Amino acid sequence: MLDRPDAATLLRGMAATLSDDVLPTTSGPAKHAVRVVANLCRILEREFELGASQSEETRAALAELLDRDGTLPELVEELDQRLRGDAATDETFDAKALEVVLDDVERRLQIDRPGYAS
Amino acid sequence: MTQEDVGALSARLSKLLPGNPTVRVTGVASLGAQRRTLFLDLEKDGTTTKAVAQIASQVLDGDNVANEIRLLRAAEGKGVAVPRILAEDVATGTVVSEHVEGESIPRRILRLVEADPELGGRLASDCGTAMAQIHQIPTDEFRDLQDLTDPVRYANEMEKLLDTLTAPHPTFRLGIRWLRRNAIRDLPTPVVVHGDFRLGNFLATERGLSAVLDWELVHLGDPMEDLAWLCLRTWRFGADENEVGGFGSLDALRRAYEKASGVWREDAFAWWTVARTLWWGLGLARQTQVFIEGGATSIVLAASGRRVVELEYDLLKLMQDA
């Protein structure tokens, strides 16, 4: 059992505190750092809410592309291996891989930079 | 920066400068992950002169700073707007130059453009002209610079960089394969390439470009590399409607470049757009790894890790649309 507020709620509050209360009192490099940290809190809030389901979607898509089961890190590693070098050039596989990777990238953007993929 | 840092830095800069003026740090112009830019007042015999110090972090090595200084002087000879160097110290990656009026912070420049839409076109033209002038610097004196003209070799270099990263990056693997398959066939005569000419690395006033800065990535290469880099989505800072740095049109850039005797090659522009998007994605991933491995504590470097995905997206879309 975990205590409340949960991580997403706390991160939302942390981001608001940094932006609303701390930011106006800072200047120069500190101001930049506060902005960056507030943004990271918002990223983590979204990751807490979306991360697990998104990772599973990518894992399933990679399993289908590679025609094998495995954990997400295992499958990403295998795709990376298959795309190494230029010896095994297979444009059909590359095109399919691009679609799977782009879907994953769009999911990650929902966490890291909503609105970027438009 | 703490007060103690400022004191030590002022003393160090004073020793470097001719006449050893009293150095006062009056402000911070920008805070890139790779270098700090500081505004200075140099006080001597009751006179105050404004100056700018650029201090590289350990990410850059001394050779880059030495190259930057040599090139600044050659560029000045070609008519490129650059700040005059007052003092230099390659060992600490420090260059002090005269103060040139203008903004370097991207959002401030974009605000100037918003207030005066004609400025965007002027700025894009100024960039095109400056690039053409840079690309006409005689290469004889710069034969020792790295030559990145060959696209296949460039792709190989990207692969080597990628292999130094501990995390797998399938997007970048796909990018390297694309670069090899679509390698430029008609190679140009190598020219001096600025290497980092983009919004944030030049000064602008309401009149237009006032100085080209940040020459530490200068090398020999394909002129289209510079033009492509300036137009990458990542340097538009959200103002995507303007292809050139978020402030101007590709047409204005191209017309000025050609008017100043530059030769525009569309296929090479497209290839270098993909290549430099990949390169910057790898750069951000590399900064992230430095943080993860404990080589740096800056939260800005850590945050780079969450920007890699933007470059992945840009890269995949460019490949898909090509």
Boltz contact constraints between the chains, C-beta under 6 A:
constraints:
  - contact:
      token1: [A, 28]
      token2: [B, 28]
      max_distance: 6.0
  - contact:
      token1: [A, 29]
      token2: [B, 31]
      max_distance: 6.0
  - contact:
      token1: [A, 32]
      token2: [B, 31]
      max_distance: 6.0
  - contact:
      token1: [A, 33]
      token2: [B, 299]
      max_distance: 6.0
  - contact:
      token1: [A, 36]
      token2: [B, 299]
      max_distance: 6.0
  - contact:
      token1: [A, 36]
      token2: [B, 300]
      max_distance: 6.0
  - contact:
      token1: [A, 36]
      token2: [B, 303]
      max_distance: 6.0
  - contact:
      token1: [A, 37]
      token2: [B, 299]
      max_distance: 6.0
  - contact:
      token1: [A, 40]
      token2: [B, 303]
      max_distance: 6.0
  - contact:
      token1: [A, 43]
      token2: [B, 306]
      max_distance: 6.0
  - contact:
      token1: [A, 76]
      token2: [B, 168]
      max_distance: 6.0
  - contact:
      token1: [A, 77]
      token2: [B, 168]
      max_distance: 6.0
  - contact:
      token1: [A, 79]
      token2: [B, 170]
      max_distance: 6.0
  - contact:
      token1: [A, 80]
      token2: [B, 168]
      max_distance: 6.0
  - contact:
      token1: [A, 80]
      token2: [B, 170]
      max_distance: 6.0
  - contact:
      token1: [A, 80]
      token2: [B, 173]
      max_distance: 6.0
  - contact:
      token1: [A, 83]
      token2: [B, 170]
      max_distance: 6.0
  - contact:
      token1: [A, 83]
      token2: [B, 173]
      max_distance: 6.0
  - contact:
      token1: [A, 83]
      token2: [B, 174]
      max_distance: 6.0
  - contact:
      token1: [A, 86]
      token2: [B, 180]
      max_distance: 6.0
  - contact:
      token1: [A, 98]
      token2: [B, 174]
      max_distance: 6.0
  - contact:
      token1: [A, 101]
      token2: [B, 170]
      max_distance: 6.0
  - contact:
      token1: [A, 101]
      token2: [B, 171]
      max_distance: 6.0
  - contact:
      token1: [A, 102]
      token2: [B, 316]
      max_distance: 6.0
  - contact:
      token1: [A, 105]
      token2: [B, 309]
      max_distance: 6.0
  - contact:
      token1: [A, 105]
      token2: [B, 312]
      max_distance: 6.0
  - contact:
      token1: [A, 105]
      token2: [B, 313]
      max_distance: 6.0
  - contact:
      token1: [A, 108]
      token2: [B, 309]
      max_distance: 6.0
  - contact:
      token1: [A, 109]
      token2: [B, 309]
      max_distance: 6.0
  - contact:
      token1: [A, 112]
      token2: [B, 306]
      max_distance: 6.0
  - contact:
      token1: [A, 112]
      token2: [B, 309]
      max_distance: 6.0
  - contact:
      token1: [A, 113]
      token2: [B, 310]
      max_distance: 6.0
  - contact:
      token1: [A, 116]
      token2: [B, 310]
      max_distance: 6.0
  - contact:
      token1: [A, 117]
      token2: [B, 313]
      max_distance: 6.0
